[in-house]
Structure formats: C-alpha cells, structure tokens
Amino acid sequence: MIDIILRLPKERILEPLAKGPLQQIHPNVLTVSACAVGIGAGVAAWQNATGLALGLWYLNRLLDGLDGTVARVNKKQSDFGGYLDIVLDMVAYVAIPLGLAFAANRLEVFIALSLLFASFYINSAAWMMLAANLEKRNLGAKARGELTTVTMPTAIVEGAEAVVIYSLFLLFPAWLPFWFSLLAGLVLLSAIWQVVWAYRHMDQNRMNV
C-alpha cells in the first residue's frame, strides 16, 4: 500500500548508480539478472541456507528497482522491458515459497502454498485487467505521473510489503503454513478490493484509483 509513497525516494537513491556505473548496462540485463538471483534465492531456501537466501532476495529487490531507474534515467525505456519486468518478477515471487515448501516437505505447507499460488493467479487477473482498462481510457501510468510502464492500482500487498513478508518466510520457516495463508488472504482481499472498485467505477466516465 505504500509503494506509491516510496517510488520517488527510491528513484533519488538509485539515480546516482543509474547515471554512473550502470549507465552502459541495458535495463533488460538487470531484469534478467534479478530473475536469476530470485531463482537462486529459491534454491538457497530449498537448501536451508537462510542467510544466503535472504541476501539473494534483497539483491533481487535491489536489481528489480534498478532496472526501471536505469531505463528512465538513460532514456532506454521500452514496452517490452516493462512487460519483461512484470513477468520475471513473478518468477522470484514463486521460487522462494516453492523452495521453502520443498525444504519443509510437510503436507500442511504444500496445502498453504497451493492457496498462496491460487491467490496470486486470481489477483494477477484482477489487477492486470484493471490496469489494462485504465490504460485504454488514457487514465494509466502516464496520465497519473507514475514511474511505471503501466499503472499499478493500489493494493493491500505491494512490493514493500512483499519484502517484509518474504523475509518472515525465510526467517521463521516453522510458521510457513501461517505465513502462506496470511499472505494468500491479503492478496485475495486486494483482488476483491479491485473487483469491487471496478464494478463501481469502470462504466463511469471518470476513473481514479
């Protein structure tokens, strides 16, 4: 819920890196690197290497923040880059819970993981279709002044919250059924929130998220 507040400070912090040592690196290279690091975090979680998994998770989040900043600062933005970023983000979000579930190897963990992945599936449809409709009506990222390729409708769980919750996954794996179920519930609430909002506003002339 606080991503929109953190985007500008994040840009200011990362801008010196984007203009300096990373200036010659294509943003898509950072995006793919972030994905590879996210998979590495999942493998580390599977092997119960908690410290390594945490470090790789934070590096994944750093690279994920850098790719967009590098693209914007160095005029290398592209529709494909934005698309690739969203797709590969989901790889990290899946890899870490999956690695933890394999490490735990308990039925209750796999059941909770199934609920979590189901919530991801439903929420992806809810926010992506809402974002697509906002973009179609010229009420998307550009009109709203957002630093993203497409608008990101406000949700209960966004990037900042995910950093905290995934850290809890890794630090307290004995509680995985609870953590997975908690996140699944919050993600489903986000989806319901957006569907209700769309029902109330989508056919009106003005749409503001």
N, C-alpha and C positions, 0 to 999 in steps of 0.2 A: 504493500500500500504506500510505501514511501519512496519508491523508485523515482517518481517524477520530481521529488524534492532533491534527491541525491544526484540526478543526472548532470546538472550544471557544475556542482563542486567536483564531481568525478572528472568532467572534461578539463577543468582547470588544473587538476592534479596531474593528469596524464598527458596534457598538451606538450610539456617540455620533452617528454620521451618521444612523442609522435613527431615533433619537429626536429628532433635531434637524432639519436642513434637508430631510430626505427623508420626514419624518413624514406629510406630506399627499399624497405620491405613492403611487398604488396599486402594489403589487408587480408586477402583470401588466404595467404600463407599463415597469418596469425590465427585465422578462423580454424583452419585445418589443424594447426598445432594445438590449439585449445582443445579440439576434439580428441586428438591423440593423447594429450595429457589427462583428459577426463576419463578415457578408457583405462589409462594407466592407474588412475585413482581407483577405478573399479577393481582392477586386478589386484592392487595392493590391499584393498578392503577384503577381497576374497582370501588373500594370504595372511590376514590378520596383522598386517603391517600398518597399524593405526597412524603412527606419526608420518609415515611416507604418504599414506592415503590423504591425510589432512593437508599436507604440504602440496600435493598434486592438485587437490581440489581447489585450494586457494590460488594456485598458479593458473588453473583453468579459468577461474573467475577473473583474474587479472588480464589474461590474454583475451578473454571474451569482451572485457571492457576496452582493451586497447585497439582491437580491430576496427571498431566503429570510429574511434577518435582519430586513428591514423588515416582512415579513409576520408573523413571530413576535413581534417587539417590540411591534408596534401591533395585535396581535390581528386580523390580516387574512388569516390562513391559509385556504386553500380547497383542496379536492381538485382542482378544475380548474387552479388556479395551479401546484400541484405537477406535474400532468400536462403543462401547457404548458411548464414549465421544462425538463423532460426532453426533450420533443420538439424545442424550439428550440435546446437545447444541441447537438444533433446537427447542426444547420444549420451552426454555426460549425466544428465538427469536420470537416465535409465541405468547406466553402467554401475554407478555406485550402489544403489539399492540392490541391484541384482548380485553384485559381488558380495555384499553383506549377507544376503539371503543364502547364497551358496556356502559362505563361511559358517553361518549358523546351522544350516541343514536341519531346520525344525519345521514341522508341518504348519504350526501356527504363524511362523514368519512368512512362509510361502503364501498362505491364505491372505495375510495382511498385505503382502506385496501385490497379489492379484487385485485387491481392492484399490491399492495405490495406482497401479498402472491403468486400471479401468477409469479412475478419476482423471488421470492425465488425458486419456483418449477423449472423454466427454468434454473436458474443459478446453482442449485444443480446438474442437469443433465450435464450441461456444464463442471463444474469443476471436478465432480466425475469421469466422463468418461475420461477426460484428465489425471487426476491423475492416474487412473487405467492403461491407456496406457503407461504412463511414468514408472510406477512400473513394468509393463510387460516387458518393454525394458531395465530393470535394470538401469533406469535413475531417480529413485524415491528418496524418503527421505534419504535412507542410502547412496546412491551414491553421493548425494548432500550435505551430512552432516547436514541435517535438524533435529531438535529436535521434530519430529512428527512421527506418525505411518506411514502415507502415505504422499507423497509430497503435498504441498499446493501451487498450481500455483498462481502466483501473480495476485491480483485483485484490482479493484479500491476501493472497500469497503471490509475491513478485520476486524479482531477483534478490533483493536484500534479505527478505525473509527466508528464501531458499538457502542462502549462505549459512544462516544461523541453524535452520532445521537440519540440513545435511551434516553440519558439524556435530549436532547432537546424535544423529545416526551413528557417526563414526566414533564418537567419544563414549557413548553408552549403548553398545550393541545388545546388551542383555534386555533392553527395553524396546527392541525393534518392532514387535507387534503393536505396541502402543504408539511409537513414533510414526510408523507407516499408516496406522489407522487415523491418527490425528491429522497428518498431512492430507490423507485422502479426503477426510471430512472437510477440511478447509478449502481444498481445491474444488470439491463438489459445490460448496457454498459459493465460491467465486463463479462457477458456471451458472448456478441458479440465479445469482445476482445479475449476471449479464443477460441471461434469457429474459428475466422479468423486466429489466431496463429496456431491452429491445422490444418487448411486447408493448410497453407503454409509449415508446418514442419512435420506433422505426418507420411508421407510416405517417409521421408528422413532418412538417416542412423543416423544422429545426431539430437538430440532434446534437446534444452536448453531453459528453461523458465526463 
